[in-house]
Amino acid sequence: MNKSGNSFKKHILRKKWLNKINKEMKQDLDDYDLLLLRELQRDGHQTIKELSQKVNLSVSPVFERIRKLEREGYIQGYVAVLDAEKLDCGFMVFCYIKMKQHTQENAVQLMSAVQDIPEIVECFNISGDYDFLLKIYVKNMKQYQEFVMRILGDIPAIGSLNSSFVLGEVKNSHALPV
């Protein structure tokens, strides 16, 4: 089979797998709800009227469905996606953290500390060689060095860290596969 045929076959298998997952996980959601969620992920700034035209429902049911999705927690909020480069904080770093000791006190201390540090935009408790993964935005390498020394260095729970600097962004999507 040629490369194009393999690609098509993978696409079909992925589509079937996603459909199966969608049916299993979202029994409470119908096709209109899923379409609304997809549209809102694509552009959360759309009006109810624009959404109603795209999903082929009148304005009132679309409004009610969106309120239901918000109430039930499917939609947790709305945000504007900003351009980090234009805001002079486009140097992205992934920082892998090891705690000094694996205690609940250290974990709580670290998780609490990252909440108040605006440069840390995401924090994950992970498995493997490290305990936490931080996604950090700063202006440049010099600012990151100062950030490590002055901010991360002051968190007693941190035993060591390892940094990976982003050279280029290949894909950055906030959309979930619904």
C-alpha positions as CSV (number, residue, x, y, z in Angstrom):
1,M,0.0,0.0,0.0
2,N,1.4,3.4,-0.9
3,K,2.0,6.3,1.6
4,S,-1.2,8.0,0.6
5,G,-3.2,4.8,1.2
6,N,-1.7,4.3,4.7
7,S,-2.5,7.9,5.6
8,F,-6.1,7.5,4.6
9,K,-6.4,4.2,6.5
10,K,-4.9,5.9,9.6
11,H,-7.4,8.8,9.2
12,I,-10.4,6.4,9.0
13,L,-9.2,4.3,12.0
14,R,-8.6,7.5,14.0
15,K,-12.1,8.8,13.1
16,K,-13.7,5.5,14.2
17,W,-11.7,5.5,17.4
18,L,-12.7,9.1,18.2
19,N,-16.4,8.4,17.4
20,K,-16.3,5.4,19.8
21,I,-14.7,7.4,22.6
22,N,-17.2,10.3,22.0
23,K,-20.1,7.9,22.4
24,E,-18.7,6.3,25.5
25,M,-17.7,9.5,27.3
26,K,-20.5,11.9,26.3
27,Q,-23.7,9.9,26.6
28,D,-25.3,13.0,28.1
29,L,-24.4,15.2,25.1
30,D,-26.1,15.0,21.7
31,D,-24.7,16.0,18.3
32,Y,-25.8,19.6,18.7
33,D,-24.1,19.9,22.1
34,L,-20.9,18.5,20.6
35,L,-21.1,20.8,17.6
36,L,-21.6,23.8,19.9
37,L,-18.6,22.7,22.0
38,R,-16.4,22.4,18.8
39,E,-17.5,25.8,17.6
40,L,-16.9,27.5,20.9
41,Q,-13.4,26.0,21.1
42,R,-12.7,27.3,17.7
43,D,-14.0,30.8,18.4
44,G,-15.5,31.5,21.8
45,H,-16.2,35.1,20.8
46,Q,-19.1,34.1,18.4
47,T,-22.5,35.4,19.1
48,I,-25.5,33.2,19.9
49,K,-26.9,34.1,16.5
50,E,-23.8,33.1,14.7
51,L,-23.7,29.8,16.6
52,S,-27.3,29.1,15.9
53,Q,-26.7,29.5,12.1
54,K,-23.7,27.1,12.3
55,V,-25.5,24.4,14.2
56,N,-28.8,24.9,12.4
57,L,-30.9,25.6,15.5
58,S,-32.8,28.7,16.5
59,V,-31.3,31.2,18.9
60,S,-33.3,30.2,22.0
61,P,-32.3,26.5,22.0
62,V,-28.7,27.4,21.4
63,F,-28.7,29.8,24.3
64,E,-30.3,27.2,26.6
65,R,-27.9,24.5,25.5
66,I,-24.9,26.7,26.2
67,R,-26.2,27.7,29.6
68,K,-26.7,24.0,30.4
69,L,-23.2,23.1,29.2
70,E,-21.8,25.9,31.5
71,R,-24.0,24.8,34.4
72,E,-22.9,21.1,34.1
73,G,-19.2,22.1,33.9
74,Y,-18.5,21.1,30.3
75,I,-17.7,24.8,29.6
76,Q,-15.5,26.0,32.5
77,G,-14.9,29.5,31.2
78,Y,-14.0,31.8,28.3
79,V,-10.5,33.3,27.7
80,A,-8.7,35.4,25.1
81,V,-5.6,33.7,23.7
82,L,-2.8,36.3,23.7
83,D,0.3,36.6,21.6
84,A,3.3,36.1,24.0
85,E,5.8,37.6,21.5
86,K,3.9,40.8,21.2
87,L,3.6,41.0,25.0
88,D,7.4,40.5,25.4
89,C,7.2,37.2,27.2
90,G,7.7,34.8,24.3
91,F,10.5,32.8,25.8
92,M,8.8,29.5,26.7
93,V,10.5,27.0,29.1
94,F,9.4,23.6,30.3
95,C,10.9,23.1,33.8
96,Y,11.0,19.6,35.3
97,I,11.0,19.6,39.1
98,K,12.1,17.0,41.6
99,M,11.1,17.5,45.2
100,K,13.6,17.3,48.0
101,Q,11.5,14.6,49.7
102,H,8.3,12.9,48.6
103,T,6.1,14.2,51.4
104,Q,2.6,15.5,51.3
105,E,3.8,18.7,53.0
106,N,6.4,19.3,50.2
107,A,3.9,18.6,47.5
108,V,1.3,20.9,49.0
109,Q,4.0,23.6,49.5
110,L,5.0,23.4,45.9
111,M,1.5,23.3,44.5
112,S,0.5,26.3,46.6
113,A,3.6,28.3,45.6
114,V,3.1,28.0,41.9
115,Q,-0.5,29.4,42.2
116,D,0.9,32.8,42.9
117,I,3.7,33.0,40.3
118,P,2.3,34.5,37.1
119,E,5.2,33.3,34.9
120,I,4.1,29.7,35.6
121,V,1.1,29.3,33.3
122,E,0.7,25.5,33.8
123,C,1.8,23.0,36.4
124,F,1.4,19.2,36.2
125,N,2.1,16.6,38.8
126,I,3.7,13.9,36.7
127,S,5.1,10.3,36.9
128,G,8.6,9.3,36.0
129,D,11.9,10.8,36.8
130,Y,10.4,14.1,37.9
131,D,7.6,15.1,40.1
132,F,6.2,18.2,38.4
133,L,6.3,19.8,35.0
134,L,6.0,23.6,34.8
135,K,5.3,25.7,31.7
136,I,6.9,29.1,32.1
137,Y,6.8,32.3,30.0
138,V,9.5,35.0,30.5
139,K,11.1,37.6,28.3
140,N,14.4,35.9,27.6
141,M,17.2,33.6,28.9
142,K,18.5,36.2,31.3
143,Q,15.1,36.7,32.8
144,Y,14.7,33.0,33.1
145,Q,18.0,32.7,34.9
146,E,16.9,35.4,37.4
147,F,13.5,33.6,37.7
148,V,15.2,30.4,38.7
149,M,17.5,32.0,41.2
150,R,15.0,34.4,42.8
151,I,11.6,32.6,42.5
152,L,12.1,28.9,42.1
153,G,15.2,28.9,44.3
154,D,13.1,30.3,47.2
155,I,10.7,27.3,47.2
156,P,12.1,25.0,49.9
157,A,10.3,21.9,48.6
158,I,12.3,21.9,45.3
159,G,15.3,19.5,45.3
160,S,16.4,20.0,41.7
161,L,15.2,21.1,38.3
162,N,15.9,20.6,34.7
163,S,14.9,23.0,31.9
164,S,14.0,22.6,28.3
165,F,13.8,25.7,26.2
166,V,11.3,25.8,23.3
167,L,13.0,26.5,20.0
168,G,9.8,26.6,17.9
169,E,6.1,25.9,18.3
170,V,4.7,23.2,16.0
171,K,1.2,23.0,17.4
172,N,-0.5,24.9,20.2
173,S,-4.2,24.1,20.5
174,H,-6.4,24.5,23.5
175,A,-9.2,22.5,21.8
176,L,-10.1,19.1,23.1
177,P,-11.0,16.3,20.6
178,V,-14.8,16.4,21.0
